[in-house]
Amino acid sequence: MMRIHEWLDLFWRFGTFCCQYGFSKCMRTATCGLLVMLPLLAWHCCRRGKNGRSGDLGFYSWLLLFPAALTGMSRLFYQRWSIRLQNGFNVLGLTWISRAYFAVMLALAGWWMVRKKILSRRLQKLPCWYSLNGTFHKGTEDWRDCVRRVTGGDRWKLARWYLGRVRVYISGDGGSPFCGGIFRPYIVMPDLCLEPATEEQICQRAWQPQDCGERNRHEGQFCYKDWRLTEQGKVLLCHELLHLKSGHILWINLFALLRIYWWFNPLIYLCEMLLQQDMEKACDEGCLYYTGVSEREYGRLLLAMAAGQETMRPAGAATFLKDRDYHSLKSRISNLRGKCQRQQYPSIHKRLGLGCAAALALGVLTVGITSYPRYTRLPDLTLYDENLCMVCNNSPQLRAAVQVVDGYLRIDGERMEECLKDLELQGEYVYLSYDIIMKVPGAGGGGNVGMIALEDYEDIFYLRAETWENDFMEFCLKYLL
């Protein structure tokens, strides 16, 4: 029973330390993130009223928030302007606020995983219209034609290989199409985007009662084999393929993790909403170029989908219409103005993508170069008297008299005698601390303390107990955070 109590006490101390240091680190990154969010939001507001703005440019700009999330150990933050801010974060980390922050963060992460699991189970119940290992049918050629359209100009054929692995499911609720999956990509299309390819299927669809479609579909009386895409269905499918081709699903999931990490910041939710809007605008522009549909026809398609039945909000997926937000819909339709005449779309998209990748890599590289190591053993030696009052901190005389070898003290008696004589220390013992571990300025711990007898400098009692609990806590301090 006593052993269990010791284990619980150890994990409680470890969890308390994680909350204290982790909270301070999160607050530092949130401060740097705020310095990036505010200019991005101001720039976004200025762009809204201008014609000819690029959806790709707006989408790529939000990715600059990710380097800000890595600045927790960067020297860019630890400047004179942030000393008081850092001290305030450390004080808050010692209170219940740090534990509450992590409790909410873990709850949000758990809810996000549950939503992804629910979506995965929902996909398993939907009929699969196309898969890489599925049987060939008449609608397969429509699928391949859409893939060829959105991968035109792909020299290395990587996009075509990736999109060839996409599974297409059919939903009977008439909702908005959406796509997801990073390693196993998928697309869910409403059944209104398909049409029968044979007269027999047309009669079967006309005979099928509306109120038992789902039941009969599972019973095998109604399937989508050989059904082909409608013209609107091809446009919607190209839109979802552009999401997958552009890597939007990866950024959506990463931004969701960033939102969980900074859940207390209300601006992160606004940034996520604007990111999704710019992402949809970027795919709208691509659809106009790759499908050849007119602006008017595409606008009508947006309105028709908005008038349809609202679908669930999938976690970690990109949907054609997330909700009936008419302000967002109006912004998307107005953004279509003049896009059909933009024949230089591929070159603009390529230049923006390369420019964003360079800026993102530069930001991450800058943070990496200016960051402190994971931990640093300080060479400082601090001397205390018997009353634990500091009398000397890393003076040249003390450094010359004491050396640390493999975690133990090696003392030169003559030099130590001169140092103590200059300091006018009296008593039987002095205390010397060394090997302090520093994570970042103002945060750290560990180390050791030696109690040195003044009559015999080789008589040293080390106060740090060599136990596995202390070794475990020191390991966590070094590597886990």
Secondary structure, 3 states (H helix, E strand, C coil): CHHHHHHHHHHHHHHHHHHHHHHHHHHHHHHHHHHHHHHHHHHHHHHHCCCCCCHHHHHHHHHHHHHHCCHHHECCCCCHHHHHHHHHHHHHHCCHHHHHHHHHHHHHHHHHHHHHHHHHHHHHCCCEEECCCCCCCHHHHHHHHHHHHHCCCCCCCHHHHHHCCCEEEEECCCCCCEEECCCCCEEEEEHHHEECCCHHHHHHHHHCCHHHHHHHHHHCCCCCCCCEECHHHHHHHHHHHHHHHCCHHHHHHHHHHHHHHCCCCHHHHHHHHHHHHHHHHHHHHHHHHHHCCCHHHHHHHHHHHHHCCCCCCCCCEEECCCCCCHHHHHHHHHCCCCCCCCCCHHHHHHHHHHHHHHHHHHHHHHHHHCECCCCEECCCCEEECCCCCEEEECCHHHHHHEEEECCEEEECHHHHHHHHHHHCCCCCEEEEEECCEEEECCEEECCEEEEEECCCCCCEEECCCCCHHHHHHHHHHHHHC
